[in-house]
Amino acid sequence: MAQAWPGRPAPRSLLPGVPPPGMTLHRAGGTCDLLAAGVGPALAAASVSAALTAAALRGAPYGLVVSAGIAGGFAPAAPVGSLVVADEITAADLGAETADGFLPVTELGFGAVTHRPPGSLVRETAAATGARTGVVLTVSTVTGTAARAAALRARHPRALAEAMEGFGVAEAAAAHGTAVLEIRAVSNPVGPRDRAAWRVGEALGALAEAFGKLAPLLESWKAHDHE
Ligand SMILES: O=C(O)c1cccc(C(=O)CC[C@H]2O[C@@H](n3cnc4c(=O)[nH]cnc43)[C@H](O)[C@@H]2O)c1
């Protein structure tokens, strides 16, 4: 769901007496919990699904899941240090490669490749934080060449950023009938691999500042009040 931050409170188990399955859940204050969900769509989906199931069994289901972290930004739309909120969370590499190009799983007759967060929540998040709004791609392999970056943008012209968890989180949330939001701070450009260009500290700072502004909105948000 989100990355952990310094000074966090002690982890707690999902159900009394049941150790968390390879992840940590923290009470983040108010009515929010923070789950360090791991890297990649599969682990993120497993972690979020476990947390949602445990909450439902406790009789206290979550009303909203927020996937948050750092991301690569497509230039020039999402520069390093900027914030992005997803109006679409799209799996960019879930499908089949063919001689005629990439086919998403939906064209093979399976599942989904996109989830759409509630529009009003996306708009309010963007207004509160100054985040840019657009498609956030989920990839299992970090883009490392200009050619791959260009191919992704050609297939997803509204893509602002790529990260590795959003679609997994959204699939888990959808399976539980829970709304999802994805917010990312850009730590590096999408393109040729250049570790020296990463600005992880700056991005995490921007994310922390955004959550300071978002807390009242997220705590008061109720799915049934909105679309
Ligand atoms: O080794 C590399 O070249 C490399 C480049 C970018 C990111 C990584 C990571 O291992 C980061 C994983 C972590 O951060 C998110 N993230 C941040 N930037 C990107 C990106 O450009 N593409 C995909 N994911 C990114 C991701 O959601 C993970 O949580 C390594």
PDBQT file of the ligand as one rigid body, heavy atoms in Angstrom, charges set to zero:
ROOT
HETATM    1  O1  LIG A 301      17.986  -0.787 -10.769  1.00  0.00    +0.000 OA
HETATM    2  C1  LIG A 301      17.346  -0.003 -11.451  1.00  0.00    +0.000 C 
HETATM    3  O2  LIG A 301      17.702   0.393 -12.562  1.00  0.00    +0.000 OA
HETATM    4  C2  LIG A 301      16.069   0.522 -10.904  1.00  0.00    +0.000 A 
HETATM    5  C3  LIG A 301      15.476   1.638 -11.517  1.00  0.00    +0.000 A 
HETATM    6  C4  LIG A 301      14.300   2.180 -10.972  1.00  0.00    +0.000 A 
HETATM    7  C5  LIG A 301      13.722   1.588  -9.839  1.00  0.00    +0.000 A 
HETATM    8  C6  LIG A 301      14.329   0.474  -9.283  1.00  0.00    +0.000 A 
HETATM    9  C7  LIG A 301      13.760  -0.154  -8.101  1.00  0.00    +0.000 C 
HETATM   10  O3  LIG A 301      14.155  -1.205  -7.697  1.00  0.00    +0.000 OA
HETATM   11  C8  LIG A 301      12.653   0.584  -7.441  1.00  0.00    +0.000 C 
HETATM   12  C9  LIG A 301      11.582  -0.316  -6.997  1.00  0.00    +0.000 C 
HETATM   13  C10 LIG A 301      10.489   0.438  -6.267  1.00  0.00    +0.000 C 
HETATM   14  O4  LIG A 301      10.363   1.791  -6.654  1.00  0.00    +0.000 OA
HETATM   15  C11 LIG A 301       9.290   1.990  -7.553  1.00  0.00    +0.000 C 
HETATM   16  N1  LIG A 301       9.913   2.594  -8.739  1.00  0.00    +0.000 N 
HETATM   17  C12 LIG A 301      10.685   3.690  -8.683  1.00  0.00    +0.000 A 
HETATM   18  N2  LIG A 301      11.096   4.049  -9.885  1.00  0.00    +0.000 NA
HETATM   19  C13 LIG A 301      10.588   3.149 -10.764  1.00  0.00    +0.000 A 
HETATM   20  C14 LIG A 301      10.679   3.017 -12.180  1.00  0.00    +0.000 A 
HETATM   21  O5  LIG A 301      11.311   3.807 -12.905  1.00  0.00    +0.000 OA
HETATM   22  N3  LIG A 301      10.033   1.964 -12.734  1.00  0.00    +0.000 N 
HETATM   23  C15 LIG A 301       9.322   1.084 -11.975  1.00  0.00    +0.000 A 
HETATM   24  N4  LIG A 301       9.220   1.185 -10.627  1.00  0.00    +0.000 NA
HETATM   25  C16 LIG A 301       9.833   2.215 -10.029  1.00  0.00    +0.000 A 
HETATM   26  C17 LIG A 301       8.617   0.648  -7.713  1.00  0.00    +0.000 C 
HETATM   27  O6  LIG A 301       7.220   0.774  -7.553  1.00  0.00    +0.000 OA
HETATM   28  C18 LIG A 301       9.189  -0.210  -6.568  1.00  0.00    +0.000 C 
HETATM   29  O7  LIG A 301       8.412  -0.102  -5.410  1.00  0.00    +0.000 OA
HETATM   30  C19 LIG A 301      15.480  -0.062  -9.798  1.00  0.00    +0.000 A 
ENDROOT
TORSDOF 0
